[in-house]
Amino acid sequence: MGAAATLPVNIYQDQDFYVPAFIIKVQNEELKRVVMNDILSVTYTDSLANVDSFDMTVNNWDAGAFTFDETAFKYSDKDTFNPWKDVEVQMGYYRNGKSELRTMLIGEITTMSPNFPQGGSSTLTVRGLNLFHRFRTKQETKPFFNKKDSDIAKELVDSIAAEVRKKSPQLKLRLDDDDYQRNIKKEEKIPYLLMNNQFPIRFLMERARDLGYELSMEESSQGSNREVIFHYRPSSDVSRNTYILEWGKSLISFQPTLQVANTVAELTVRGWNPQTKKPIKVTVKRSDIKGVVSPSDLGVTEPDLAKKLEIVIDRPIQNEAEAKLLATNRLRQIGEVLIEGKGKTIGVPDLRSGSKVEIRGLGKRFSGTYLVTSSTHTIGDGGYTTDFTGRMEKL
């Protein structure tokens, strides 16, 4: 994501964090207050690699029950949190009596797990996944010939929509047209691409990662009718805030790790061009890639024996341009994990995977800009906190 797409935000400046709150909707209706009062904690987790999820712990014991038997269990035998029910999770704050909650997840309940301990009262853990989980309809094998990536994405989203409509006629899916029109002008046709025994949504997520694209979605509802819009676009087109976190102030804790075991100096992609009947070989050096932190940037001398070469031959490629793109993105992914860190700050609903944080107060080597790769938001007895992992980026 380019620097022009980021806006530095000091999370403590003019902020009020005194009243954290959450709202849970099941089947598009807010839970009743008596049920909300039984929720002990709510956690939302997202990452660049996995489907977003949530879990919450609910008091399952009726303290006012007259008998000490199964009738005292409030939810484990009821349908309140049954699997497959639609769920929406909102988290955030009330500021001066006004709600500033953010929708964190729209999905479905997938797990309910009651706990009956030796000592203490019974609780119920409820877990769920976002709507991407529901779109894993069936695995397919399908070749694509002479198509652009966004054309492939549109075809896959349309096929997922057709499958979903068979089970949920009120749910509509489509690819965002504005994203499609912008992308199609820049993309080149791919002679051949194979989806090999994969869920289309998983294939699309992996393809987005290979291209440096972002796959996300937004949902709107009108009564029982719902529409899900997929966004498939370069990460550089997505504008996000960069949050300033300073140790001892807004940054509660941070643990960075510098590791060089998997460092690669250059990467070669080999393949076969079916049109020219000639082999393909493209090599990209780390020094050719902008925005990747190198050992020398950190004051670490890299010996010649440590400059490893990696060769990729297990991915289908059709021409040198595609091979170079694959090599560049793969080498970038390897280089981006030179410094990784995990931290904790006050709860910030918009601090999620794909955001950036500017870490301050850790000295020259470990202070800097990190791309958030995962986040965990928790509201419980300890208030609202956000844990995150990230990788350092070179400015």
C-alpha positions as CSV (number, residue, x, y, z in Angstrom):
1,M,0.0,0.0,0.0
2,G,1.5,3.3,-1.0
3,A,2.3,6.1,1.4
4,A,-0.4,8.3,-0.2
5,A,-3.0,5.8,0.9
6,T,-2.2,6.0,4.6
7,L,-3.2,8.6,7.2
8,P,-1.3,8.8,10.5
9,V,-3.6,8.6,13.5
10,N,-2.5,9.1,17.1
11,I,-5.0,6.8,18.9
12,Y,-4.9,8.7,22.2
13,Q,-5.4,12.2,20.8
14,D,-9.0,13.5,21.4
15,Q,-10.1,9.9,22.1
16,D,-12.4,8.6,24.8
17,F,-12.0,5.0,25.7
18,Y,-14.1,4.9,28.9
19,V,-17.2,2.9,27.7
20,P,-16.3,-0.1,25.6
21,A,-19.3,-2.1,24.3
22,F,-20.4,-4.8,21.9
23,I,-23.7,-5.8,20.2
24,I,-24.5,-9.3,19.1
25,K,-27.2,-9.9,16.5
26,V,-28.5,-13.4,15.8
27,Q,-30.8,-14.0,12.8
28,N,-30.6,-10.2,12.2
29,E,-32.0,-9.3,15.6
30,E,-30.2,-7.9,18.6
31,L,-30.0,-10.3,21.5
32,K,-32.3,-9.4,24.4
33,R,-30.7,-7.5,27.3
34,V,-31.1,-10.5,29.6
35,V,-29.0,-12.6,27.2
36,M,-26.4,-9.8,26.6
37,N,-25.9,-9.6,30.4
38,D,-24.9,-13.3,30.4
39,I,-22.1,-12.8,27.8
40,L,-18.8,-12.7,29.8
41,S,-16.4,-11.9,27.0
42,V,-16.3,-11.5,23.2
43,T,-13.3,-12.0,21.0
44,Y,-12.9,-11.3,17.3
45,T,-9.9,-12.5,15.3
46,D,-8.8,-11.8,11.7
47,S,-5.7,-12.4,9.6
48,L,-4.4,-12.0,6.1
49,A,-4.3,-15.7,5.7
50,N,-7.4,-17.1,7.4
51,V,-11.1,-16.6,7.5
52,D,-12.3,-14.1,10.2
53,S,-13.8,-15.7,13.3
54,F,-15.3,-14.8,16.7
55,D,-15.9,-16.6,20.0
56,M,-17.8,-15.5,23.1
57,T,-18.1,-17.0,26.5
58,V,-21.6,-17.1,27.9
59,N,-22.8,-17.8,31.5
60,N,-24.8,-21.0,31.2
61,W,-26.0,-21.3,34.8
62,D,-29.3,-20.0,36.1
63,A,-28.4,-18.8,39.6
64,G,-32.1,-18.5,40.4
65,A,-32.9,-22.1,39.5
66,F,-34.8,-24.0,42.3
67,T,-33.3,-27.4,41.3
68,F,-29.8,-28.5,40.8
69,D,-30.3,-30.3,37.5
70,E,-30.3,-29.8,33.7
71,T,-33.1,-27.3,33.9
72,A,-30.6,-24.9,35.5
73,F,-28.6,-24.7,32.2
74,K,-29.7,-21.5,30.4
75,Y,-28.4,-22.0,26.9
76,S,-26.8,-25.4,26.2
77,D,-30.2,-27.0,25.6
78,K,-31.8,-24.0,24.0
79,D,-31.7,-22.8,20.4
80,T,-30.4,-19.3,21.1
81,F,-26.9,-20.1,19.8
82,N,-27.6,-23.0,17.5
83,P,-25.0,-23.7,14.8
84,W,-25.8,-22.3,11.3
85,K,-27.6,-19.3,12.7
86,D,-26.7,-16.0,11.1
87,V,-24.6,-13.8,13.5
88,E,-23.3,-10.2,13.5
89,V,-20.7,-8.9,15.9
90,Q,-20.2,-5.2,16.6
91,M,-17.5,-3.8,18.9
92,G,-16.3,-0.4,19.9
93,Y,-17.2,2.4,22.3
94,Y,-20.0,4.8,23.4
95,R,-18.7,8.4,23.2
96,N,-20.8,11.0,25.1
97,G,-23.7,8.6,24.9
98,K,-23.4,8.0,21.2
99,S,-22.7,4.6,19.7
100,E,-19.4,4.4,17.7
101,L,-19.5,0.6,17.3
102,R,-18.0,-1.1,14.2
103,T,-19.3,-4.2,12.5
104,M,-16.5,-6.7,12.9
105,L,-18.0,-9.8,11.5
106,I,-21.1,-11.0,9.6
107,G,-21.2,-14.8,9.4
108,E,-22.7,-17.8,11.1
109,I,-22.4,-19.8,14.3
110,T,-20.3,-22.9,13.7
111,T,-19.6,-24.3,17.2
112,M,-21.2,-24.4,20.6
113,S,-19.2,-25.9,23.4
114,P,-20.6,-26.0,27.0
115,N,-18.2,-26.4,29.9
116,F,-19.3,-28.2,33.1
117,P,-16.4,-27.8,35.5
118,Q,-15.7,-29.6,38.7
119,G,-16.0,-26.3,40.6
120,G,-17.8,-23.2,39.6
121,S,-20.7,-22.5,37.3
122,S,-21.3,-23.8,33.8
123,T,-20.3,-21.6,30.8
124,L,-21.0,-21.9,27.0
125,T,-18.4,-21.1,24.4
126,V,-19.9,-20.0,21.0
127,R,-17.8,-19.7,17.9
128,G,-18.4,-18.6,14.4
129,L,-16.8,-17.7,11.1
130,N,-17.5,-14.9,8.6
131,L,-19.5,-15.4,5.4
132,F,-16.4,-16.6,3.4
133,H,-16.8,-19.9,5.3
134,R,-20.3,-20.3,3.9
135,F,-19.1,-19.8,0.3
136,R,-16.9,-22.9,0.4
137,T,-19.6,-24.7,-1.5
138,K,-17.9,-27.5,-3.5
139,Q,-14.4,-28.2,-4.8
140,E,-13.8,-27.9,-8.5
141,T,-11.2,-28.4,-11.2
142,K,-11.4,-25.8,-13.9
143,P,-9.0,-24.4,-16.5
144,F,-9.1,-20.7,-17.6
145,F,-7.7,-19.7,-21.0
146,N,-6.8,-16.2,-22.2
147,K,-8.6,-14.4,-19.4
148,K,-7.7,-11.5,-17.2
149,D,-7.6,-12.0,-13.4
150,S,-10.7,-9.9,-12.7
151,D,-12.6,-11.8,-15.4
152,I,-11.7,-15.0,-13.6
153,A,-12.7,-13.5,-10.3
154,K,-16.1,-12.4,-11.7
155,E,-16.7,-15.8,-13.2
156,L,-15.9,-17.5,-9.9
157,V,-18.1,-15.1,-7.8
158,D,-21.0,-15.7,-10.3
159,S,-20.5,-19.5,-9.9
160,I,-20.5,-19.2,-6.1
161,A,-23.6,-17.0,-6.3
162,A,-25.4,-19.7,-8.3
163,E,-24.6,-22.4,-5.8
164,V,-25.5,-20.2,-2.8
165,R,-28.9,-19.3,-4.4
166,K,-29.9,-23.0,-4.5
167,K,-29.8,-23.1,-0.7
168,S,-30.4,-19.4,0.2
169,P,-32.5,-17.7,-2.5
170,Q,-32.6,-14.5,-0.5
171,L,-28.8,-14.1,-0.5
172,K,-27.3,-12.4,-3.6
173,L,-23.6,-12.1,-4.4
174,R,-21.7,-10.0,-6.9
175,L,-18.3,-8.6,-7.7
176,D,-18.0,-4.8,-7.2
177,D,-18.3,-3.3,-10.6
178,D,-16.1,-0.2,-9.9
179,D,-13.2,-2.5,-8.8
180,Y,-13.7,-4.6,-11.9
181,Q,-13.6,-1.7,-14.3
182,R,-10.4,-0.3,-12.7
183,N,-8.7,-3.6,-12.6
184,I,-9.5,-4.7,-16.1
185,K,-7.7,-1.7,-17.7
186,K,-4.4,-2.6,-16.0
187,E,-4.4,-6.4,-16.2
188,E,-3.0,-8.6,-18.9
189,K,-4.6,-11.8,-20.2
190,I,-3.3,-15.0,-18.8
191,P,-2.9,-17.7,-21.4
192,Y,-3.7,-20.6,-19.0
193,L,-4.6,-20.9,-15.3
194,L,-5.8,-24.0,-13.5
195,M,-8.0,-24.3,-10.4
196,N,-7.2,-27.8,-9.3
197,N,-9.7,-29.5,-7.0
198,Q,-10.2,-26.4,-4.9
199,F,-13.0,-24.4,-3.4
200,P,-13.5,-21.4,-5.7
201,I,-13.4,-19.0,-2.8
202,R,-10.1,-20.5,-1.5
203,F,-8.6,-20.3,-5.0
204,L,-9.6,-16.7,-5.3
205,M,-8.1,-15.9,-1.9
206,E,-4.8,-17.5,-2.9
207,R,-4.8,-15.8,-6.3
208,A,-5.3,-12.4,-4.6
209,R,-2.4,-13.1,-2.3
210,D,-0.2,-14.0,-5.3
211,L,-1.1,-10.8,-7.1
212,G,-0.8,-8.5,-4.1
213,Y,-4.6,-8.0,-4.2
214,E,-7.1,-7.8,-1.4
215,L,-10.2,-9.9,-1.3
216,S,-12.9,-8.5,1.1
217,M,-16.6,-8.1,1.2
218,E,-19.4,-5.9,2.5
219,E,-23.0,-6.8,3.2
220,S,-26.3,-5.0,3.1
221,S,-29.7,-6.2,4.2
222,Q,-33.3,-5.3,3.4
223,G,-35.6,-7.4,5.5
224,S,-34.9,-11.0,4.7
225,N,-33.0,-10.1,1.5
226,R,-29.2,-9.8,1.8
227,E,-26.6,-8.8,-0.8
228,V,-22.9,-9.5,-0.4
229,I,-20.5,-7.4,-2.6
230,F,-17.0,-8.8,-3.1
231,H,-14.0,-6.4,-3.4
232,Y,-11.1,-7.7,-5.5
233,R,-8.5,-5.1,-5.9
234,P,-4.8,-4.2,-5.5
235,S,-3.9,-3.5,-1.9
236,S,-2.5,-0.2,-3.0
237,D,-6.0,0.9,-3.9
238,V,-7.3,0.5,-0.3
239,S,-7.0,3.6,1.9
240,R,-6.4,2.9,5.6
241,N,-5.2,4.7,8.6
242,T,-1.7,4.2,10.0
243,Y,-2.0,4.1,13.8
244,I,0.8,5.6,15.9
245,L,1.7,3.4,18.9
246,E,4.4,4.5,21.3
247,W,5.7,2.2,24.0
248,G,4.8,3.4,27.5
249,K,1.9,5.4,26.2
250,S,-0.5,3.9,23.6
251,L,1.5,0.7,23.1
252,I,1.0,-1.6,26.1
253,S,3.6,-4.2,25.0
254,F,5.5,-5.2,21.9
255,Q,7.9,-8.1,21.2
256,P,9.7,-7.9,17.8
257,T,11.7,-10.8,16.4
258,L,14.6,-10.5,13.9
259,Q,15.2,-13.8,12.2
260,V,17.4,-14.6,9.2
261,A,17.1,-18.4,8.9
262,N,14.8,-18.1,5.9
263,T,16.4,-15.1,4.2
264,V,16.7,-15.4,0.4
265,A,18.9,-13.1,-1.7
266,E,17.4,-14.1,-5.0
267,L,14.6,-16.3,-6.3
268,T,14.3,-18.2,-9.7
269,V,11.0,-19.3,-11.2
270,R,11.2,-22.1,-13.8
271,G,8.4,-23.2,-16.1
272,W,7.4,-24.1,-19.6
273,N,5.8,-22.0,-22.3
274,P,3.2,-24.2,-24.1
275,Q,2.9,-21.8,-27.0
276,T,6.6,-21.3,-27.9
277,K,7.6,-24.8,-26.6
278,K,10.5,-23.3,-24.7
279,P,11.5,-23.3,-21.1
280,I,10.9,-20.2,-18.9
281,K,13.4,-19.0,-16.4
282,V,13.2,-15.7,-14.5
283,T,15.4,-14.6,-11.6
284,V,14.6,-11.7,-9.3
285,K,17.0,-10.3,-6.7
286,R,16.0,-8.9,-3.3
287,S,17.8,-5.7,-4.2
288,D,15.3,-5.3,-7.1
289,I,12.3,-5.1,-4.8
290,K,11.3,-1.8,-3.2
291,G,9.7,-1.6,0.2
292,V,11.4,-4.8,1.6
293,V,13.6,-4.5,4.7
294,S,17.1,-6.0,4.2
295,P,19.6,-7.0,6.9
296,S,21.8,-4.0,5.9
297,D,18.9,-1.7,6.7
298,L,19.1,-3.0,10.3
299,G,22.9,-2.7,10.6
300,V,23.4,-6.4,10.1
301,T,26.1,-7.7,7.8
302,E,25.0,-10.6,5.6
303,P,27.9,-13.0,4.8
304,D,28.1,-14.4,1.3
305,L,27.4,-17.9,2.4
306,A,24.1,-16.8,3.9
307,K,22.8,-15.4,0.5
308,K,20.6,-18.3,-0.4
309,L,18.9,-18.9,-3.8
310,E,15.4,-20.4,-3.9
311,I,13.8,-22.0,-7.0
312,V,10.1,-22.3,-7.6
313,I,8.9,-24.9,-10.1
314,D,5.6,-26.1,-8.6
315,R,3.4,-23.3,-9.9
316,P,1.7,-23.2,-13.3
317,I,3.1,-20.3,-15.4
318,Q,2.7,-19.4,-19.1
319,N,5.1,-16.7,-19.9
320,E,8.0,-14.6,-18.5
321,A,5.8,-11.8,-17.4
322,E,3.8,-14.1,-15.2
323,A,7.0,-15.8,-13.9
324,K,8.5,-12.5,-13.0
325,L,5.3,-11.4,-11.1
326,L,5.3,-14.7,-9.2
327,A,9.0,-14.5,-8.4
328,T,8.7,-10.8,-7.2
329,N,5.7,-11.5,-5.0
330,R,7.2,-14.7,-3.6
331,L,10.5,-13.0,-2.8
332,R,8.6,-10.0,-1.3
333,Q,6.6,-12.4,1.0
334,I,9.9,-14.0,2.2
335,G,11.6,-10.7,2.7
336,E,8.6,-9.2,4.6
337,V,9.1,-11.6,7.6
338,L,12.7,-10.5,8.4
339,I,11.3,-8.6,11.4
340,E,7.9,-9.7,12.8
341,G,6.4,-8.6,16.1
342,K,3.4,-9.1,18.4
343,G,1.9,-6.3,20.4
344,K,-1.0,-5.1,22.6
345,T,-2.8,-1.8,22.7
346,I,-6.0,-0.3,23.9
347,G,-9.0,-1.6,21.9
348,V,-9.1,0.0,18.4
349,P,-12.0,-1.5,16.3
350,D,-10.4,-0.4,13.0
351,L,-7.0,-1.8,13.8
352,R,-7.3,-5.0,11.8
353,S,-5.2,-7.1,9.4
354,G,-4.1,-5.0,6.5
355,S,-3.8,-1.9,8.6
356,K,-0.4,-0.3,9.4
357,V,1.0,0.8,12.8
358,E,3.9,3.1,13.3
359,I,5.8,1.8,16.3
360,R,7.7,4.3,18.3
361,G,10.0,4.3,21.4
362,L,11.8,1.0,20.7
363,G,15.1,2.3,19.5
364,K,16.4,2.6,15.9
365,R,16.3,-1.1,14.9
366,F,12.8,-2.1,15.9
367,S,10.9,1.2,15.7
368,G,9.2,1.7,12.3
369,T,6.1,0.9,10.3
370,Y,4.6,-2.5,10.6
371,L,1.9,-4.1,8.4
372,V,-0.7,-5.8,10.7
373,T,-1.0,-9.4,9.7
374,S,-3.5,-10.5,12.3
375,S,-5.6,-8.9,15.1
376,T,-7.5,-10.1,18.1
377,H,-10.1,-7.8,19.7
378,T,-11.3,-8.8,23.2
379,I,-13.9,-7.2,25.4
380,G,-14.2,-8.7,28.9
381,D,-13.6,-8.1,32.5
382,G,-10.3,-6.3,31.6
383,G,-12.0,-3.8,29.3
384,Y,-11.3,-3.7,25.5
385,T,-7.8,-4.6,24.2
386,T,-6.4,-5.3,20.7
387,D,-3.6,-7.8,20.3
388,F,-1.9,-7.8,16.9
389,T,1.0,-9.3,14.9
390,G,2.8,-7.5,12.2
391,R,5.8,-7.4,9.9
392,M,8.1,-4.5,9.4
393,E,8.0,-2.5,6.2
394,K,10.6,-0.4,4.6
395,L,9.6,3.2,3.9
